[in-house]
Amino acid sequence: MRRVACRHVIWRGPATLAQLHSAADEGDRATLIKNAAEAAHHYFIQRELCGLFVHQSIIDDYDIPREVLAQMGAR
């Protein structure tokens, strides 16, 4: 069952990160950082539920900025 669920892990991060990388306005950028951090946090939790605990390859492949990683889990 877990294997089937892991095939359906969906991450909305790439679209959010693309918007973040192209943002020029600081106000928009702050909102996009928050949205990207939330998306990454949710995705990392989904991966951990599937037994994937190392996220460095995802961070590198998607070029997730440190400012996004620093906001993960923050409310």
Secondary structure, DSSP 8 states (H G I E B T S, - for coil): -HHHHHHT----HHHHHHHHHH--SHHHHHHHHHHHHHHHHHHHHHHHHTT----HHHHHHTT--HHHHHHTT--
